[in-house]
Amino acid sequence: MRNAEINRKTKETEIELTLSLDGGERKIDTGIGFFDHMLNSFAVHSGFGLILSCKGDLEVDGHHTVEDCGIALGQALSQCLGDKAGIARFGEAYVPMDEALGFCALDISGRPYLVFDAPMPQTTCGAYDTCLTAEFMRALAVNGGLTLHLKSVYGYNAHHMTEALFKALARALKQAATQTGGGVLSAKGML
């Protein structure tokens, strides 16, 4: 079973997260409605089970909540994948969302890196600052050991553009985490 549980408590956030790469319940509560919507879309389109509860210092803003959820999700992903033996490793996806088109390419490489090219035309979606998408993706990449490239190809509605990116991430990650059998897909013999 490819499951992980993360409990993370700091002075800024308290997170309980359960991730199952093989599916399962989806229940998300971060206190930021739009972010919950994005994480639920991610879980649905990846096929992953995701239970996430975060109590953060939202009286400050959403930054710590969003970034720390990325940290916890990345740590859980890394635990689920273990030594990465038998996975496809690479994934990519284009996802349209009305007028917006999002793209994601990733490598579960163990070498964290983020390229994020998605300037947003609006600064907020509800109580969510759109600049936080890059913070979430960076935290996920670093803690999940992902080489992660995300691009908003075009769009004019920040909600649609952000959702296209989360769904593209989900589809690419589902593809990369697919079990193919065999050993580690690397000329070095390890990732």
Beta strands, then each sheet from edge to edge (+ up, - down):
strand 1: 3-9
strand 2: 13-20
strand 3: 26-29
strand 4: 49-56
strand 5: 90-97
strand 6: 100-107
strand 7: 113-117
strand 8: 124-125
strand 9: 128-129
strand 10: 147-154
sheet 1: 1+ 2- 4+ 3+
sheet 2: 5+ 6- 10+ 7+
sheet 3: 8+ 9-
end
